[in-house]
Amino acid sequence: MSKRWYVVQAYSGFEKNVQKTLKERIAREKELERQRIEKEQAERRKREYRRKEKEFQILEDKKKIELLQKENEIREHENTLLSLQTTLISLEDKIEEKKLTISTLKYRNVDKEKITLEEKRLNSLVTQKQITQKDITSEKKIIEKIQKNLEMEYKLDGIKKE
């Protein structure tokens, strides 16, 4: 702050009184200015803290959403797995029925073409069963992979919080 010169008119004998009053007024003004600056800085720090707090909360919320999405993905794969296992059970039942049908046809000495046709159908069912078993294995691996990733995310998140 640059110094300025002022001319002050005062009655004779009141110079010291005027000087003292001016110095007090200057000190009061400086104190008020210092308080104003401190208040502005405190408000600025408070706003910055709130902004960072909001950013942090948003990041935490995004992380929670990602974890929930992964958990939902696991549930979807588990549902697919259950559906495949149900299909597998159904195929196994159909295979047993076809085997029974073939043995009944053979026992009755039915035409060779009918037996061959049923054997082809049986082979088709066996192929479907093998494909379903591969799909089940694949789904289990996917679920296991997602669960491992999710567990690691939870562990990392726990470490960050501590």
Salt bridges, closest charged atoms under 4 A:
GLU31 OE2 - ARG34 NH2 2.28
GLU33 OE2 - ARG36 NH2 2.37
GLU38 OE2 - ARG34 NH1 2.33
GLU40 OE2 - ARG36 NH1 2.36
GLU43 OE2 - LYS46 NZ 3.83
GLU48 OE2 - ARG51 NH2 2.26
GLU48 OE2 - LYS52 NZ 3.89
GLU55 OE2 - ARG51 NH1 2.38
GLU78 OE1 - ARG75 NH1 3.61
GLU92 OE2 - LYS129 NZ 3.79
GLU96 OE2 - LYS99 NZ 3.91
GLU118 OE1 - LYS98 NZ 2.88
GLU118 OE2 - ARG121 NH1 2.87
GLU119 OE2 - LYS106 NZ 3.61
GLU139 OE1 - HIS77 ND1 2.72
GLU144 OE2 - LYS148 NZ 3.65
GLU153 OE1 - LYS63 NZ 2.37
GLU153 OE2 - LYS70 NZ 2.94
ASP157 OD2 - LYS161 NZ 3.83
